[in-house]
Amino acid sequence: MYDFSTILARLKELLARETQKKKIKDKEVAAALDLTPEYFAVIKKRGKIPYEALLRFAVRRRISANWLIGGQLPVYLDAVDSLSENRYNKSA
């Protein structure tokens, strides 16, 4: 089972890196996920993971949803794209 607080920590870490801020507020996370701050507060309190919002965020940012939700590497899909190109574009 996935843990909301762990996913939230990954998301805040990513947003902090992108914005070069030390601390990311919940309202900034809500905005990044296209959720209202009120709704985000409710799901955070309940520990309910907003999978659909996380997946949309991952697609927009080219972030691996496997990393965001489950912690699997790589973080960015560009790394996967370059691996795929090298693997499948070899001359015979």
N, C-alpha and C positions, 0 to 999 in steps of 0.2 A: 504494500500500500504506500502511496506517496504522501509526503508530509507537506502541508501548506507552508509552514514556516521555513522549511528548507528551500522550497521553490521560490518563496518570497525573497529569501536571502540571495539566491542566484540572480533573480530579476533586479534587485536593488544593486547588486554588485555590477551587473552589466550596465544599468542606467548610470551609476556613478562613474564608471569608466567612460561612457559615451559623453556625459555632460561635464566630466572632470570636477564633480562635486564630491565632498566627503560624506555627506549624509543625504539620502533620498527620502523624502517624506511619502507617506501613504497616498496623499492626493496626487503626487507625481506618478506613482505606480498606477493608480486608477486611471489617470489620463493616458498613460502609455498603453494601457489595456483597453482603452475606449469604454471605461466603466465610470459610473458616477461615483464620487467619493462616498456617498451614503451607502450605495450598494456594496462597494468595496469594503467598507467598515463592517457591514453585516456578514459578508462571507468570510472576512478575516476572523471575526469573533466566533463564527461557527466552524471555522477550519475547512470550509467548502472550497475546493479547488475549481477555479473558473477555466476549465479545459478549453472551451471554445475560444475564449478571449486570449488565452496563452498561445494557442495554435495560430490564431490570426496575427498576433504579435510576432511570433517566430517566423511566419511566412513573410511579413512585411520587412523584417530586419535581416532575413536570411540567416537566422539563428537555428541551430538544430533543436527541434522540439524534444528530442531524446535527451539532450543536455539540459534544457530548461526544466523539464519535468522530472527526468530520472537521473541526471548527473552524468550521462554517458558522453564521452568525447567523440568527435570534435565539437567545439562550441559553434564555429562558423561553418556554414555550408560551402563556402568558397574552397575550403580545404578539401572537402569531399569532391567538389567539381574537378579540381586539378588532379586528384587521384584517379578519378574515373576517366578523364581524358588520357592520362598516361597509360592506363590499363587497357582501354578499348581502342585507342588510336595507334596501336603499334602496326608497323608495316609487316606484311607477311613475307 
